[in-house]
Amino acid sequence: MLAANSVHEFTMKSIDGADTPMAAYKGKVALIVNTASACGYTPQYAGLESLYRKYKDRGLVVLGFPSNDFGGQEPGTEAEIKTFCKRTYDVTFPMFAKVKVKGEGKAALYQYLTGSKGGEVRWNFTKFLVDGNGKVIGRFEPGSKPESEEVVKAVEADLAAK
């Protein structure tokens, strides 16, 4: 396969199992996050949801990709993850089926993301900021909370530029 030029070239499974072309998010600023339900960073779901609700009408979408790659912190099924996210954090942003974000079997989307910015994902809640053309323009490590000044400024700048 030829190397991808944009996030929009991939199709991923939604948390409900439907094929979802990333091209559906063309023109939107996307914050792509590998998530986990039993991690010290799990409370970031609240910040991600708040960020999504604040900026979705201006063109931001948060895309959650559960992964069990770090410490077995996402052991549940997609149905369990979806229920947990809705019940605990009232997540309304798009969630996807579990993926591998590092090592053997890494999802093609994550091959592209990590090849574009910063190398391998080192833990849950690594955030990639993607512009409306599907290009990776920023990366935030797990310690950068979604509501942090650094993340908010980057999102606002990209929204202003689109």
N, C-alpha and C positions, 0 to 999 in steps of 0.2 A: 504494500500500500504506500502511496506517496505520502510524504509528510504533510500534516494538516497545516493550514494557514490561519485557522480561526477555530474558536470554540464551536462556532455555528455548523461545523462540518460533522459533528458527532450526533448520534441518537442514543439516548439513555432510557432506561426503564424507570417509569414513575414508581412511587411507593405502592401504587395499586397495580403495577405490572404492565401498564400501557407504554408502548414505544413513544418517546417524546423527543422530537427533533430539537436540538439546541437552537436551530435556526428560528424556532418560534420566538426566541428572545432577541432577534435582530433589532437593533435600534434602542435596546434597553441597556442600562448599566446593570451588570450582574455582580453580585458578591457570592462566590461559590465557596462553600464551606464543607469540610468533612466533619461529620458530627458523631456523637456517641452519647448514649443515655446514662451511662454509669461512670462518668469522668468528673474530675474536679472542675473542669471547664463547662460541664453540662448547663449550669445556670446561664451561660451565654445565649442559650435559646431565647431567653427573655429579651436580651439586648438585640439579638438578630430580629426578633419579631417587632420590637419597637422601632428599629431602624427601617424595616420593611414598611410598616404602617405609616411612618412619617414621610417616607419618600416615594412610595409606590406610585402615587399619582403624578409624580414628576419623572417617572421612568426607571425607578430602581426595582430590581427583582433580586431576592435572596434565594439561592438554590442550595438545599441541604442534601448532602450525600452521606448517609450513615456508613460507618466503616468499623469493622471489628479488628483492625490491624494493630491496635495499640492496647496491650494489656487485657485483651478480651472484653473491652468496655462497651461493646455493642453486640451482646449475644442473642438478642431477640429476633423474632421474625419481623418482616415488614409490617404486618398487622399490629404486632405488639409495639413496634417503634411508633407507628402512626398514632395509636391510642395514647401512648405515653406523651408524645409531643403535644397532642391536642388537649389532653386532660391536664397536664402539668404546666404547660406554657402557652396554651391556646394558639399554637402555631398555625398560621394560615398561609405562609409562604410555601412554594412548591418543594416537596420532599421527594426523594428518589429511592430506588431499591438500593440495598447495601452494595458497596463496591470495595474493591481493593485499591488503596491509594498509594501503595508502595510495594516494592519487591516483585516477585514472580506473580504473574496474573494481574498486574496493575491495570486498571481500566484505561482504555485508550485516551479518554478525556484527561485523566490524571497524568498520563505520559506527556500529553501536550502541555498541560499546566506547569508541571514541574520542569519540563524542558525549556519553558519560556521564562520562568522566574524562580530563582532560588534553590533549585535542586529538590531532592527528595522531601516529601512531607515528613516531619519529625514527630508530630503528635496530633491528636484530635483538635478540631477547631482552628486549623490553619485556614486562612481566608485569602482567596484570590479575587482581585478586582478586575473586571473585564469590561471593556468599553462596548459601545453599541455596534462596533464592527467585529466583535468577537476576539479582540486582541487583549492579552493580559497586560495590564498597566500598573498593577500593584500587588503586593503580597504582604500579609500581616500574619505574624506568628501567633500561636494560641494565647499568649499573654496579652495581646492587644485586644481589649474588649471592643465589641461592636459599637458601643456608645463612646469610646475614647475619642479624644480630639483628633488624633492622627487618622483614625478610620473615617470619622464624620467629615473631616476636611477633604480627604481624598474622594469620598463619595460625592460631596457637594461640588467639588471642582470638576469631576467628570460629568455630573449632571448639567452643570453650567456650560460645558464644552459641547454637549451633544446637540 
